Amino acid sequence: MDLVIGHREPGTGGKRTEVHYLSTGSSTEGRFGLYRWEMNARPADRSTHFHKKISESFFVLDGAIRLYDGREWINATAGDYLYVPPGGVHGFSNESGEPASMLLLFTPGESRERYFEELAEIVATGRQLSDQEWTERYARHDQYMIQW
């Protein structure tokens, strides 16, 4: 299944972000979830977060992606890999001005699909959530945002 988070941006010639479900938690008996994340050239914000119960790994396929490794933002390119254990603060952003893609691996296979689908619905409808609604939504999906 493919999912679009965002919409066609004028002048970009493409969608903002596409998430391709390669293996979902339900298809791996909860062992892992594997997704291909494709970003267009439009920069996204640099928010950071952590998960209490799941680890997350990033493998850059194409382009250049900024990854936060808990200490600093690093420039990652094709072939670079970052593992984040449960509780590890991390983030990612495409600031290169060019399209970029990466694989995301979550273990165990928590239902990140619902998180992605809710986010796509919020963006597509233009719905505005309060800070409290965002906090509750994130907590439902084991995501805790870091405010700097």
N, C-alpha and C positions, 0 to 999 in steps of 0.2 A: 504494500500500500504506500502511496505517496501522499504527502500532506504539505500544503503551502501555509507558511506562517508569514503573514504580510500580504502584500498585494503588488500589482505591477506599479512600479514607480515611473512617473513620466521621465522620459529620456534615458532610462536605464536599459531598455530593451529586454528586461527580464523580471522575474519575481524576486522579492527580497530574500526569502529563505525557503528552501524546500527540504523536508525531512523525508527520507526514504526508509521505511521499516524493512530491515534485512532479516532480523530475528527478533521476535517480541518475547517478553517474559512468558506469555501463554504458550508460545510455540517451543520454548526450551524448558518447560516444566519449572519455570521460575529461576532457572540457573543464571541467565544473563539476558540482556537486551542489546542488540547491535543495530545502529542506525547510521545512515550516510547523511551528513548535514552539508547542504550546498548553499553558499551565501553569494549574493551578487556583489558588485563593487561598492554599494552604498554602505558607509560605516554604520555599525551598531554601537550602542552604548557599552561602556566598560564595567558593567556591574559584576560583583563577585558574590559568591555564595558557598555554602557547604551542605553536605548531606550527612545526617546522623547514621543512617543504616546502610547506605550504598557507596560503593567505590565507583569512580568514573575514570575512563581512559580516553585519550584523544590520540588519533593517528592522522597526521596531515597527508592528504592525497594530492592536492593541487593548490597552487598559489601560496600566499603567505598569510598566516593567522597569528594574531597576538594572543598568547596564552599567559594567564596568571598562575604561577606555580606555588603560591602561598607566600612568596617573598618579593617577587618582582614580575613585571610584564616582560615576556621574552618574545622575540620574533621566531616563529616556527615555520618551516617550509616543508615541502614534500619529503616524506620519510621520517620526519621528527615525531616523537612520541612522548606523551606525558601521562603518568599514572597518578591518580589522586585517591588516597585511601579515605574511608569514612572519616568525616570530621575535617578533612583537608580543605582549606579555603582555595577556591579556584575561579576562573572566569575565562572567557574567550571573546574575541572581536575580530572582525575583518576590517582593518584600517588601511589596506594596501592600495585601494583604488581599483583593484582587479577582482574578478570572481575567485572564490576559494572553496575548497571542499575538504571534509575530514570525516573520519569514522569516529563515532562515540560508542563506547562499550560501558554498560552499567551492570554491576554485579552486586547482589543477586538481581534477578530479573524483575525488579519492582515495575509496576505498571506506569512507565514513563509515557506510554502512548496517550493515556488520558490527559496527562499534563500538557503534552504537545497539542492535542486536539482542543483542549480548553483555551490555550493560548491563541491558537489559530482563530477560534470563534470570537474571542475578545477583539483581536485585531481586525478581523473581517467586518464585524458589526460596528466597530468604533465605540464599543461600550467602554465607559469610564468607570474604573473601580476605585474605591476609596483606599487609603493606605491600609486600613483594617481589613478590607476585603482581600487585598493583595497578600497580606500577611497570613490570613486564614487559608487562602488558596495554596500558597507556597507550603505551609505546614502540612496540609493534606497530602502533599506529594513529596514529603521529606526534603524540602528545599528551604534553606534559611539564608536570607539575604544579609550581606554585610554592608553597613553604612560607613563610609570613610569620612 
